[in-house]
Amino acid sequence: MLKSVVVGGLAALALVLVPAGVATPPGQQNAGPIERYVVHGVYTREQRSQLVATGYDIGEAAWADHVELYGTQAQARALSLAGFRLTPKSTDEFPPGDEGYHTYAEMVTDLQQLAAAHPSTVHLISLGQSYEGRDLIGVRIADDTTDNLSEPGVLFVGQHHAREHLTPEVVLSIAHLFAGSSKVTIGNLVHKRQIYIFPSLNPDGAEYDIAGGSYHFWRKNRQPYQGIYGTDNNRNYSYNWGCCGGSDGDPNGETFRGPSPFSAPENQRLRDFVTAHPNVMTAISFHTYSALVLYPYGYTYEDEPPDMTHTDHLTFMAIGAEMERTTGYPAVQSSDLYITDGDFDDWMYGAMHRYPITIEMSGGTFYPPDEFIAGEARRNWDAALFAARIADCPTRIVGVDCS
């Protein structure tokens, strides 16, 4: 069968692909994680075009006798039945020179090793699975063996957006800071708080972004809709979803908000976690690379709209001012950067009445060199410690006691 495809070119390829059921839309075959394969026996642009037209993600490079498939095992099996020979490729890596960044597998290993080194305080946890079946792994750092919802909680989340690889690095460094510091002040926080840390909310998009050892500027997750891949995880939350021109209803758009609120499984998992953890009162969502501290709201230019109290507005300004002092990033209302709707901060405050902050780190690009990681991580540690300290009563910083 393979020989006839090679000799017959496009005509034979069409005869092989369509009757064999290979034309099944990729969204119907997309159960399971995306893996990387070499598809041998693809020689011509016509053959490549036929694969793309059929719905296969074959990457962006063309070799003389093969292409690379980014697909599920079911899709690989369908191509094998159609007569192609496929071999799996090794796990994707960062481009040469940026090996200091963690791939998904390396991130998982790092958290597992951290938990093994500090078994009394670092506890592996998970939000659940991503669209492609990757574990949304994290750690709970506390001296309680089991999750203690009677203690104030703080949440740190990285990588809503796939290409923002600096964010998991900084969130990982925060986990190491809380777990390994000998400072009494940090030890007291570990004793009095539940610290929840999830370095990557979008591991599928992150792995896709470094596929083939080069960067692809991929922003969204890898969930298809109408045959087009990706929802912007930071436009898929339910509070004022799609209300105000701060997201895109077109699945081709970079800020596509999804067909409905919480349509992205990663967002569903984080929603369920926050709902189940009423003790989480403060949070930081890390992004790159505007070098800003952002506080709610994103959906409106109003400083104090009807759905925000004056006390809370003052609290957010005070939190922003302190984080500006320690990070050096200017603190502004999120909409001062640009209008967003359906984002994490607006949902956390507007729907859940928690006190979230987005930190847009610096770097000047989505892909700063790995030498940049250590300094940028240290730059954000005091902000993380501050978020943990005030988790028992955020409004106390403006003189309003929570009792």
C-alpha positions as CSV (number, residue, x, y, z in Angstrom):
1,M,0.0,0.0,0.0
2,L,2.8,2.4,0.9
3,K,4.5,1.7,-2.4
4,S,1.4,2.6,-4.4
5,V,1.2,5.9,-2.5
6,V,4.8,6.8,-3.2
7,V,4.5,6.0,-6.9
8,G,1.0,7.2,-7.5
9,G,1.4,10.6,-5.9
10,L,-1.6,12.7,-5.1
11,A,-4.2,10.5,-6.9
12,A,-3.1,7.4,-5.0
13,L,-3.0,9.4,-1.8
14,A,-6.6,10.6,-2.2
15,L,-7.7,7.0,-3.0
16,V,-6.0,5.7,0.1
17,L,-6.9,8.5,2.6
18,V,-10.6,9.0,2.1
19,P,-12.0,5.5,1.8
20,A,-9.9,4.4,4.8
21,G,-11.7,6.9,7.1
22,V,-8.7,9.1,7.5
23,A,-10.9,12.1,6.7
24,T,-12.6,11.9,10.1
25,P,-12.4,15.5,11.4
26,P,-9.5,15.9,13.9
27,G,-11.9,17.0,16.6
28,Q,-13.5,13.6,16.6
29,Q,-10.2,11.8,16.9
30,N,-8.6,14.1,19.4
31,A,-9.1,12.0,22.6
32,G,-5.8,11.7,24.3
33,P,-2.6,13.6,24.4
34,I,-1.0,15.1,21.3
35,E,2.2,13.3,20.4
36,R,4.9,13.9,17.8
37,Y,5.5,11.4,14.9
38,V,7.5,11.2,11.7
39,V,5.2,10.3,8.8
40,H,7.5,8.6,6.2
41,G,6.6,8.5,2.5
42,V,5.4,12.0,2.0
43,Y,7.4,13.5,-0.9
44,T,5.4,16.2,-2.6
45,R,3.6,19.4,-1.8
46,E,0.4,17.8,-3.1
47,Q,0.7,15.0,-0.6
48,R,1.3,17.5,2.2
49,S,-1.6,19.6,1.1
50,Q,-3.9,16.6,1.1
51,L,-2.9,15.8,4.7
52,V,-3.5,19.3,5.8
53,A,-6.8,19.5,3.9
54,T,-7.9,16.3,5.6
55,G,-7.3,17.9,9.0
56,Y,-3.9,16.7,10.1
57,D,-1.5,19.0,11.9
58,I,1.8,18.2,10.1
59,G,3.8,21.1,11.4
60,E,5.4,23.8,9.3
61,A,8.6,22.2,7.9
62,A,8.9,20.1,4.7
63,W,11.5,17.4,4.3
64,A,12.3,15.5,1.1
65,D,10.7,12.3,2.2
66,H,8.7,12.9,5.4
67,V,6.7,15.3,7.5
68,E,6.1,15.5,11.2
69,L,2.6,14.8,12.6
70,Y,1.3,16.4,15.8
71,G,-1.6,14.2,16.6
72,T,-3.2,11.6,18.8
73,Q,-2.5,7.9,18.8
74,A,-5.9,7.5,17.0
75,Q,-4.8,9.8,14.2
76,A,-1.4,8.1,13.9
77,R,-3.2,4.7,13.7
78,A,-5.5,6.0,11.0
79,L,-2.5,7.1,8.9
80,S,-0.8,3.7,9.5
81,L,-3.9,1.9,8.2
82,A,-3.8,4.2,5.2
83,G,-0.4,2.8,4.3
84,F,2.0,5.3,5.9
85,R,4.9,4.3,8.1
86,L,5.0,6.4,11.3
87,T,7.7,6.5,14.0
88,P,7.4,8.5,17.3
89,K,9.8,11.4,17.8
90,S,11.5,12.3,21.0
91,T,9.9,14.8,23.4
92,D,10.1,18.4,22.2
93,E,12.8,20.6,23.7
94,F,13.4,24.3,23.9
95,P,15.6,25.7,21.2
96,P,19.4,25.4,21.7
97,G,20.6,27.9,24.3
98,D,17.3,28.0,26.2
99,E,17.6,24.6,27.8
100,G,17.3,26.3,31.2
101,Y,13.6,26.4,30.7
102,H,11.6,23.4,31.9
103,T,9.6,21.3,29.4
104,Y,6.4,19.8,30.8
105,A,8.1,16.6,31.7
106,E,11.0,18.5,33.4
107,M,8.5,20.6,35.3
108,V,6.7,17.5,36.6
109,T,10.0,16.0,37.7
110,D,11.0,19.2,39.4
111,L,7.8,19.2,41.5
112,Q,8.1,15.5,42.3
113,Q,11.7,16.0,43.5
114,L,10.7,19.0,45.6
115,A,8.0,17.0,47.3
116,A,10.4,14.1,47.9
117,A,13.0,16.5,49.4
118,H,10.4,18.1,51.7
119,P,7.8,15.4,52.5
120,S,6.4,17.1,55.6
121,T,5.5,20.4,53.8
122,V,5.3,19.8,50.0
123,H,2.4,17.8,48.9
124,L,1.8,17.0,45.2
125,I,-1.7,17.9,44.0
126,S,-3.5,18.2,40.7
127,L,-6.3,20.2,39.2
128,G,-7.1,17.4,36.8
129,Q,-6.3,16.9,33.2
130,S,-5.8,19.3,30.3
131,Y,-7.6,18.9,27.0
132,E,-4.9,16.6,25.7
133,G,-4.7,14.6,28.9
134,R,-1.7,16.2,30.7
135,D,-1.8,16.4,34.4
136,L,-2.3,20.0,35.6
137,I,0.1,19.3,38.4
138,G,0.9,21.5,41.4
139,V,1.9,21.4,45.0
140,R,0.3,22.4,48.3
141,I,2.9,23.8,50.7
142,A,1.9,23.6,54.3
143,D,2.8,21.7,57.4
144,D,-0.6,20.0,57.4
145,T,-0.7,16.4,56.1
146,T,-4.1,17.0,54.6
147,D,-5.6,20.1,53.0
148,N,-6.7,22.4,55.9
149,L,-9.4,24.7,54.7
150,S,-9.6,26.4,58.0
151,E,-6.2,28.1,57.3
152,P,-6.0,31.1,54.9
153,G,-4.9,30.1,51.4
154,V,-3.0,31.8,48.6
155,L,-2.9,30.6,45.0
156,F,-0.2,31.1,42.4
157,V,-0.8,30.2,38.7
158,G,1.4,30.4,35.7
159,Q,1.1,30.0,31.9
160,H,-2.5,30.8,31.0
161,H,-0.8,31.6,27.7
162,A,1.4,29.0,26.1
163,R,4.2,31.1,24.8
164,E,4.8,32.8,28.2
165,H,7.3,30.2,29.3
166,L,8.9,32.5,31.9
167,T,5.8,32.2,34.1
168,P,6.2,28.5,35.0
169,E,9.8,29.2,35.9
170,V,8.9,32.0,38.3
171,V,6.1,30.0,39.8
172,L,8.4,27.0,40.3
173,S,10.9,29.3,42.0
174,I,8.2,30.4,44.4
175,A,7.5,26.8,45.3
176,H,11.2,26.3,46.0
177,L,11.3,29.6,48.0
178,F,8.5,28.4,50.3
179,A,9.7,24.9,50.6
180,G,13.4,25.4,51.1
181,S,13.9,28.7,52.9
182,S,15.5,28.8,56.3
183,K,14.0,32.2,57.1
184,V,11.7,32.2,60.1
185,T,9.2,34.6,58.4
186,I,8.8,32.2,55.5
187,G,8.6,29.2,57.8
188,N,5.8,30.9,59.7
189,L,3.8,31.3,56.5
190,V,4.2,27.6,55.8
191,H,2.9,26.9,59.3
192,K,-0.1,29.3,59.1
193,R,-1.1,29.2,55.4
194,Q,-2.1,26.7,52.7
195,I,0.0,27.7,49.7
196,Y,-1.3,26.3,46.4
197,I,1.0,26.5,43.4
198,F,0.3,25.5,39.8
199,P,3.1,26.4,37.4
200,S,1.3,25.7,34.1
201,L,-2.4,26.0,33.4
202,N,-1.8,25.4,29.7
203,P,0.8,22.6,29.2
204,D,-0.7,21.5,25.9
205,G,-0.1,24.8,24.3
206,A,3.2,25.2,26.0
207,E,4.5,21.9,24.5
208,Y,3.1,22.8,21.1
209,D,4.8,26.1,21.2
210,I,8.3,24.5,21.4
211,A,7.4,21.7,19.0
212,G,10.4,20.8,16.8
213,G,12.8,22.7,18.9
214,S,11.7,26.2,17.8
215,Y,9.2,28.8,19.0
216,H,5.8,29.2,17.3
217,F,4.3,32.1,19.2
218,W,1.4,29.9,20.2
219,R,-0.9,31.6,22.8
220,K,-4.0,29.5,23.2
221,N,-4.8,26.0,24.4
222,R,-5.1,23.1,22.0
223,Q,-8.8,22.4,22.1
224,P,-10.4,22.5,18.7
225,Y,-13.6,24.3,17.8
226,Q,-15.1,24.2,14.4
227,G,-11.9,22.6,13.2
228,I,-9.7,25.4,14.5
229,Y,-7.4,24.9,17.4
230,G,-7.2,26.9,20.6
231,T,-9.1,28.9,23.2
232,D,-7.5,31.8,25.1
233,N,-7.6,30.5,28.6
234,N,-7.5,34.0,30.0
235,R,-10.7,35.0,28.2
236,N,-12.8,31.9,29.0
237,Y,-13.9,32.7,32.6
238,S,-17.6,33.4,33.2
239,Y,-17.6,36.8,34.8
240,N,-18.7,39.3,32.1
241,W,-17.6,36.7,29.5
242,G,-17.6,38.3,26.0
243,C,-19.2,41.5,27.3
244,C,-17.1,44.4,26.3
245,G,-14.9,44.0,23.3
246,G,-12.1,42.5,25.4
247,S,-12.0,39.1,23.6
248,D,-12.7,37.6,20.2
249,G,-15.7,35.5,19.1
250,D,-13.8,34.2,16.1
251,P,-12.0,30.9,16.7
252,N,-9.2,32.1,14.4
253,G,-8.6,35.0,16.8
254,E,-5.7,35.1,19.3
255,T,-8.1,36.1,22.1
256,F,-10.8,33.6,21.1
257,R,-13.0,33.3,24.2
258,G,-14.4,29.8,23.4
259,P,-17.9,29.0,22.5
260,S,-19.1,29.4,26.1
261,P,-17.8,30.3,29.5
262,F,-15.6,27.6,31.0
263,S,-15.6,25.6,27.7
264,A,-11.9,25.1,28.2
265,P,-11.3,22.1,30.4
266,E,-8.3,23.7,32.1
267,N,-10.5,26.6,33.2
268,Q,-13.1,24.2,34.4
269,R,-10.6,22.5,36.6
270,L,-9.3,25.7,38.1
271,R,-12.9,26.9,38.7
272,D,-13.7,23.7,40.5
273,F,-10.5,24.1,42.6
274,V,-11.2,27.7,43.6
275,T,-14.9,26.8,44.4
276,A,-13.8,23.9,46.6
277,H,-11.3,26.2,48.4
278,P,-13.1,29.1,50.0
279,N,-10.0,29.6,52.1
280,V,-8.1,31.0,49.1
281,M,-8.4,34.7,49.5
282,T,-5.4,36.0,47.5
283,A,-3.9,34.9,44.2
284,I,-1.3,35.9,41.6
285,S,-1.6,35.0,38.0
286,F,1.7,35.4,36.2
287,H,2.0,36.6,32.6
288,T,4.6,38.3,30.4
289,Y,5.9,40.7,29.3
290,S,4.3,44.2,29.9
291,A,6.2,44.7,33.3
292,L,3.0,45.7,35.2
293,V,1.1,44.9,38.3
294,L,-2.6,44.7,37.3
295,Y,-5.6,44.6,39.5
296,P,-9.4,44.3,38.7
297,Y,-11.3,45.2,36.7
298,G,-10.4,44.5,33.1
299,Y,-13.8,44.7,31.6
300,T,-14.4,48.4,32.4
301,Y,-12.5,51.7,32.6
302,E,-14.4,52.7,35.7
303,D,-12.3,52.7,38.8
304,E,-15.2,51.8,41.1
305,P,-18.0,50.3,39.0
306,P,-21.2,49.1,40.9
307,D,-19.8,45.6,41.3
308,M,-16.8,46.8,43.4
309,T,-16.9,48.3,46.9
310,H,-14.9,51.4,47.8
311,T,-13.0,49.3,50.4
312,D,-12.1,46.7,47.9
313,H,-10.9,49.4,45.4
314,L,-8.7,50.9,48.1
315,T,-7.4,47.4,48.9
316,F,-6.4,46.6,45.4
317,M,-4.7,49.9,45.1
318,A,-2.8,49.2,48.3
319,I,-1.8,45.7,47.1
320,G,-0.7,47.1,43.8
321,A,1.4,49.8,45.5
322,E,3.2,47.3,47.7
323,M,3.9,45.0,44.8
324,E,5.1,48.0,42.7
325,R,7.5,48.8,45.4
326,T,9.0,45.4,45.5
327,T,9.0,44.4,41.8
328,G,9.5,47.8,40.3
329,Y,6.6,47.2,37.9
330,P,4.0,50.1,37.8
331,A,0.7,49.1,39.3
332,V,-2.4,50.0,37.3
333,Q,-6.0,48.8,36.9
334,S,-6.1,46.0,34.3
335,S,-8.1,48.0,31.8
336,D,-5.5,50.7,31.8
337,L,-3.5,48.3,29.7
338,Y,-6.4,47.3,27.6
339,I,-10.0,46.1,28.0
340,T,-10.3,42.4,28.7
341,D,-13.4,40.3,29.5
342,G,-13.7,36.8,30.8
343,D,-10.3,36.9,32.5
344,F,-9.0,35.3,35.6
345,D,-8.8,38.4,37.8
346,D,-12.3,39.6,37.0
347,W,-13.8,36.2,37.7
348,M,-11.9,35.7,40.9
349,Y,-13.0,39.1,42.3
350,G,-16.4,39.6,40.6
351,A,-17.8,36.1,40.9
352,M,-15.8,34.6,43.8
353,H,-15.0,37.8,45.8
354,R,-11.3,36.9,46.3
355,Y,-8.4,39.3,45.8
356,P,-6.4,38.4,42.7
357,I,-3.5,40.2,41.1
358,T,-2.0,39.7,37.7
359,I,1.8,40.3,37.4
360,E,3.0,41.0,33.9
361,M,6.7,40.3,34.2
362,S,9.4,41.9,32.0
363,G,11.7,40.5,29.4
364,G,10.9,42.6,26.3
365,T,9.8,39.4,24.5
366,F,7.8,36.2,25.0
367,Y,11.1,34.4,24.7
368,P,13.8,36.0,26.9
369,P,17.0,33.9,27.2
370,D,17.2,31.4,30.0
371,E,19.8,33.6,31.7
372,F,17.0,36.0,32.5
373,I,15.0,33.5,34.6
374,A,16.9,33.7,38.0
375,G,16.8,37.5,38.3
376,E,13.2,37.8,37.3
377,A,12.2,35.1,39.7
378,R,13.9,36.8,42.6
379,R,12.3,40.1,41.6
380,N,8.8,38.5,42.2
381,W,9.5,36.7,45.5
382,D,8.5,39.6,47.8
383,A,5.2,40.0,46.0
384,A,4.5,36.3,46.5
385,L,5.3,36.5,50.2
386,F,3.1,39.6,50.6
387,A,0.2,37.8,48.9
388,A,0.6,35.0,51.4
389,R,0.9,37.3,54.4
390,I,-2.3,39.2,53.7
391,A,-4.4,36.1,52.8
392,D,-6.1,36.0,56.2
393,C,-7.7,39.4,55.7
394,P,-6.7,41.5,52.6
395,T,-8.7,44.5,53.6
396,R,-6.8,44.9,56.8
397,I,-4.0,46.7,54.8
398,V,-6.5,49.6,54.5
399,G,-7.6,49.4,58.0
400,V,-10.8,47.3,57.5
401,D,-10.9,44.2,59.7
402,C,-12.5,41.2,58.1
403,S,-14.4,40.3,61.3
